[in-house]
């Protein structure tokens, strides 16, 4: 097996883990929606989002990770805004 194939196989394994984790995260977003509805809490919590972004460890990929989280926030809000 060549190096490219090995690298891609490793990426595929990570992707499978990410798929499962993202599915769990989005399901939790749906549950959060119900709690927010019961408590009359707004969907958007900019302070929480900023705290999460600020907690991302410094690394050479930090800005990319932040962009992924911004996308996750957007998708989670879309899930929570669905009726």
Legacy VTK file of the C-alpha trace (Angstrom):
# vtk DataFile Version 3.0
C-alpha trace
ASCII
DATASET POLYDATA
POINTS 83 float
0.000 0.000 0.000
1.440 3.369 -0.940
1.690 6.385 1.351
-1.253 8.188 -0.239
-3.529 5.191 0.249
-2.445 4.842 3.875
-3.077 8.518 4.544
-6.480 8.392 2.889
-7.439 5.276 4.839
-6.554 7.082 8.057
-8.617 10.088 6.972
-11.545 7.762 6.200
-11.372 6.304 9.706
-11.347 9.788 11.232
-14.245 10.831 8.985
-16.298 7.881 10.212
-15.694 9.004 13.794
-16.604 12.577 12.874
-19.839 11.446 11.191
-20.949 9.721 14.375
-19.935 12.628 16.604
-21.621 15.203 14.378
-24.790 13.145 14.362
-24.712 13.074 18.178
-24.028 16.814 18.345
-26.933 17.653 16.059
-29.265 15.394 18.006
-28.255 17.210 21.185
-28.983 20.508 19.418
-32.532 19.284 18.872
-32.821 18.462 22.565
-31.378 21.854 23.509
-34.079 23.414 21.359
-36.764 21.805 23.508
-35.168 22.993 26.755
-34.722 26.517 25.392
-38.357 26.504 24.327
-39.499 25.432 27.800
-37.331 28.101 29.424
-38.103 30.803 26.845
-34.382 31.124 26.181
-33.199 32.639 22.893
-31.651 30.292 20.368
-28.623 32.493 19.751
-26.166 32.835 22.633
-23.215 34.853 21.326
-21.358 34.717 24.643
-21.422 30.914 24.662
-20.223 30.759 21.076
-17.375 33.131 21.851
-16.378 31.129 24.940
-16.170 28.002 22.810
-14.126 29.743 20.130
-11.810 31.147 22.786
-11.316 27.682 24.273
-9.970 26.155 21.061
-6.348 25.247 21.739
-3.637 27.124 19.922
-2.264 25.115 17.047
-1.207 25.611 13.467
-4.788 24.698 12.507
-6.575 26.860 15.059
-8.151 29.203 12.514
-9.459 26.266 10.475
-10.909 24.646 13.578
-12.597 27.947 14.459
-14.184 28.044 11.012
-15.490 24.508 11.471
-17.040 25.536 14.797
-18.620 28.628 13.272
-20.234 26.357 10.703
-21.383 24.000 13.470
-22.939 26.942 15.316
-24.788 28.013 12.170
-26.104 24.507 11.510
-27.099 24.000 15.144
-29.071 27.257 15.100
-30.775 26.140 11.889
-31.769 22.898 13.572
-33.095 24.784 16.584
-35.034 27.273 14.459
-36.938 24.552 12.602
-40.494 24.282 13.755
LINES 1 84
83 0 1 2 3 4 5 6 7 8 9 10 11 12 13 14 15 16 17 18 19 20 21 22 23 24 25 26 27 28 29 30 31 32 33 34 35 36 37 38 39 40 41 42 43 44 45 46 47 48 49 50 51 52 53 54 55 56 57 58 59 60 61 62 63 64 65 66 67 68 69 70 71 72 73 74 75 76 77 78 79 80 81 82
